[in-house]
Amino acid sequence: MEINKKNLIRIFGGVALCIVLYWLLSDLERLGAFFDNVGNILSPFITGAVVAFILNVPMRGIEKWFKKMKNSSARRALSIVITMVLVILALTGVVYLLVPQLTETIQTLIDTLPGFLNRCVEYVKKYLNENPELLQWVNENTDFTNINWSDLIQKAVSWISGSLDAIINGAFYTVINLGTGIFNAVVSLVFALYCLARKEILARQGRKIAYAVLPEKAADEIVRILRMGNTTFSNFISGQVLEAFILGMMFVVAMSIFRMPYVLLVSVIISVTALIPIVGAFAGCIIGGFFILVNDPIQAFWFVILFLVLQQIEGNLIYPRVVGTSIGLPGMWVLLAIAVGGSLMGVGGMLLMIPFSSVLYALAREYTDKWLEKKGIDKKKLQDQPPVLRSGFKQKRIKNREYKRKQKKAQTQQQEKKE
């Protein structure tokens, strides 16, 4: 290698990089703390980018309504304002439906809880009276005379003192975390609005960086994959919202037909929780079933049966078709993506794995078709019922057998003519 200024810079850069890597790997705790700090700094901006991506889906549709406006800045600003207003109205509507019903349910629970506890006590007394051997065993193994009450009181006072210190410290850190959370939420919202207002400029800057740093062919492929991912994620969000709306309307109709209580409350809860793929509706079932249980246990039982029936219809027919069709992923792979994403990253993994799997599915299909075309594979072999595949040796043996059979048939015909 020729010793010149350019190569010397490369050598010194490589040595410096090795030293930095050695220093980082020699102290993994410091490395972990460094990444934690970086994550804390970037988390509001990442959250803002995710919020902007989600809000961009309805904003694009709203922006099409004002496509006749010549001033693009005014059109964009008006679309952002309408989008934010619609989001606030939707959240306000959900809260308006939930809070009064929750208050009423909690009050009903408070009113009925003493009677429920009294019934439980009466049931226990009746059971002990009907089983005297159990009552005798309790009396024999429970001796309150040998209990050191002063020691118990001292331990209780010590536990309460320690709990008070923990409560005070917890309240202090809660106030700090609340302030930090509010600040991060404001930063995320401002950054999301900035991304929505300048999304074309940001995309153009990203393309410039990709083409400046990477080879042109690689940059073309990255841009194409990112555009495919943008379309897939947008379709997934639209499909998920549509699916949640359909499921909520199914519960409104079904619960109204069977005259169940809390129709709007339970339907809204199930619709909101159904935004989490597959399993979210089950959380809504637990919450809704609890509300109905307080009012009428028998109806709560039938509500669970109704939920299982509607969930089977939604999970096996509606969800794979609505969400799977919107992202181009078959229903079987939708269910697999949910299972894998949930086991790896929980609820967030479920939401991310479906569109991510759709992109991988589309790329795998494209590259597979290219490789098959490059290898020159006969398309007949890719049919649903391909022809019988035979090895070259077997095919040669079959040809020899056919040739001998034809020769024997010809000899037989010649002998018959002679005779």
Secondary structure as the mmCIF struct_conf table of DSSP 4:
data_model
#
loop_
_struct_conf.conf_type_id
_struct_conf.id
_struct_conf.beg_label_comp_id
_struct_conf.beg_label_asym_id
_struct_conf.beg_label_seq_id
_struct_conf.end_label_comp_id
_struct_conf.end_label_asym_id
_struct_conf.end_label_seq_id
HELX_RH_AL_P HELX_RH_AL_P1 LYS A 5 SER A 26
HELX_RH_AL_P HELX_RH_AL_P2 LEU A 28 TRP A 65
TURN_TY1_P TURN_TY1_P1 PHE A 66 LYS A 68
BEND BEND1 LYS A 70 LYS A 70
HELX_RH_AL_P HELX_RH_AL_P3 SER A 72 GLU A 130
HELX_RH_AL_P HELX_RH_AL_P4 PRO A 132 ASN A 141
BEND BEND2 PHE A 144 PHE A 144
TURN_TY1_P TURN_TY1_P2 THR A 145 ASN A 146
HELX_RH_AL_P HELX_RH_AL_P5 TRP A 149 ALA A 197
TURN_TY1_P TURN_TY1_P3 ARG A 198 ARG A 198
HELX_RH_AL_P HELX_RH_AL_P6 LYS A 199 VAL A 213
BEND BEND3 LEU A 214 LEU A 214
HELX_RH_AL_P HELX_RH_AL_P7 GLU A 216 ILE A 257
TURN_TY1_P TURN_TY1_P4 PHE A 258 ARG A 259
BEND BEND4 PRO A 261 PRO A 261
HELX_RH_AL_P HELX_RH_AL_P8 VAL A 263 THR A 273
TURN_TY1_P TURN_TY1_P5 ALA A 274 LEU A 275
BEND BEND5 ILE A 276 ILE A 276
TURN_TY1_P TURN_TY1_P6 PRO A 277 VAL A 279
HELX_RH_AL_P HELX_RH_AL_P9 GLY A 280 ASN A 295
HELX_RH_AL_P HELX_RH_AL_P10 PRO A 297 ILE A 313
HELX_RH_PI_P HELX_RH_PI_P1 GLU A 314 ILE A 318
HELX_RH_AL_P HELX_RH_AL_P11 TYR A 319 ILE A 327
TURN_TY1_P TURN_TY1_P7 GLY A 328 GLY A 328
HELX_RH_AL_P HELX_RH_AL_P12 GLY A 331 LYS A 375
TURN_TY1_P TURN_TY1_P8 GLY A 376 GLY A 376
HELX_RH_3T_P HELX_RH_3T_P1 LYS A 379 LEU A 382
BEND BEND6 GLN A 383 GLN A 385
HELX_LH_PP_P HELX_LH_PP_P1 PRO A 386 LEU A 389
HELX_RH_AL_P HELX_RH_AL_P13 GLY A 392 LYS A 418
#
